[in-house]
Amino acid sequence: MSEEKIREIANAANLVVDGYAMLQDGARVKVVHLYTGRVVVVDEAQGVVESSMDEIEEVLALRCLAENRQFLAA
């Protein structure tokens, strides 16, 4: 992913932690790994609804989201 695209995503994010940009859209949160460009979309009620991440990367992204979710609401 280009540096310009990374900057664009990071600037649009509600929160950036450990290389993951978190963009909240209602009940859904889109987590973008800024180094790989892979994405996981999490719905509060449904859980993971879409992912382009491999299993390990997804687990790490979801852990990062869980540990920092309270900062998205602020």
N, C-alpha and C positions, 0 to 999 in steps of 0.2 A: 504494500500500500504506500502511496506517495506521502511525503511529509506534509504536503498541503492538505491532503484528504484526512490525515491523522489530526492535524490542527483543526480542521473544520468540524470533525466529529467531537473532539475534545471540547471545543468551544460551545457546541450545542448541548453537551451533556449536563445533566443535573449534578453529577458527581463523577469524579475520576479517582480511582484507587488502584494502586499496584498494576497499572497498565490496562485497566478495564474502565471503559466509559459507560456510565449507566444513564440511560435516557428514559424518563418515566412518561408514559402516555396513559393517563387514567389508571386502570387496574393492572396494566401491563408495563413491564420494564424490559427494555432492550439492553442487553449487555454486550458491548463490542470490545473484543481484545484488540487493543490499538497496534500491537506488533504484528499480528497475523491477519487482522481484518475479519476474523470469524465472529459469528453472532449467535446468541441464544436469546430467545424471547420467552419471558416468564409471565404468566397470568396468575394473579392472586388466587383465583378459584380453581383454575385448570392445571396449574403447574407449568411445565415446559410445553409450549405450543409449537415452537419451531427452533431448529438448531442447525448450524453448519459446523459446529465444533466436534472434535472427537471426544470420546467418553471422558478421558482424564481432564482435558481442558474444560469441558462442561462442568465437571464436579468442582474444579477450582473456581470457575466463574460464579457458580451458584453459591459456593461457600463465601466468596468475597461479597456477593450481594447480601446474603443472610447476615453477615457480620456488620454490614454498613447500611442496611435498609432504613434504620431510624434516621439517618442523615438525609435520605431522599424526601422525607415528609416535611423537613424543616424549610 
